Amino acid sequence: MRILLKILLFPITLIVSIILLVCQFVCVFSSMLLSILAFILFALGLATILLLGETKQGISALFIAFLISPYGIPMLAAWLIGTMGGINERLKSI
């Protein structure tokens, strides 16, 4: 019975593994690009606060820079990829 279940789950685990590999590549590549953009946005937000005195706009730019930095949305994506990888490993271990 267990062998039959493994045979039935093989295509699902194969597809999930391929999707996870693609998502990991996209996550790493986008994190690299977004970190550069986050640095530029951080510098602009800081300059807006210090030079122009626009505190509200500067803080919003700093918040957006944090969201696109490696500690914001890309970290959430990495967590989701890790969770899906754990689910995939559980399916493979059946």
N, C-alpha and C positions, 0 to 999 in steps of 0.2 A: 504494500500500500504506500509506503514511504517513497519507494522508487517511482511509482506512478505519479505521486504528487511532485516529485522533483522534475520529472519529465514535463509535466503540465506547467510548472512555474519557470522552466528554463527560458522560454521566449520573453517572459515578463522581466526576469532579472537581466537578461541580455539588453533589452531595450532601455531599462532603467540605468544600467551601467553606462551605456553609450550617452544617454541624456546627461548623466552626472559628469562625464568627462567633458562634454561640450560646455556645460554650465561652469565647471571649474576653470576652463580656459577663458571663457568670457569674463568670469569674476576676476581673475588675475589680471587680464589685459585691461579691463575697465578700471580696476583699482589703481593701476599705474597711471592711466590718463587722468582719472579723477583726482588723484593726489596732486598732480601738477596744477590742475584747475583750482583745487582747494587752496593751494598756496597763493596763487594769484588773487583769488577772491578774498583771502584773509588779508593780504597786503593792501588791497583796495579798501576793504572795510576798516582796517586800522588807519589808513590815510584819511578816510572819510571822517572818522571820529576825531583824529588829532588835528588835521589841517583845516577841514571845512567846518567842524563843529556840529555836524549832523549826527547826533548820537543815535537816534532811532534807526536811521538808514544804515549806519555803520554796524549797529548791533544785529540788524537783520542780515547784513552781508556776512558777518562773522558766524551767525547761526547756520546760514546756508553752507558756508565753507566747512563748518563742522559736520553737517549732514553728508556732504559728498567726500569728506576726508575718509581715510581708511578705518576710522573708528565709528563711522555713522552707518549709512545704508550698505556699503560693501561688507561691513562686519555682520550685519543682519543676513545678507545673502550668503556669506560663508557659513553662518550658523545653519541656515536652511539646507545648504548643500551637505553639510555634515550630518544633519538629521536624516536627510534622504539616503545618504550613504549608510547610516546605521540601519535604516529600514531595509535597504537592499541587502546588507550583510545578514540580517535576520532571515530574509527570504532565502538566501543562498544556503543558510545553515540547516534548513528544514530537511 
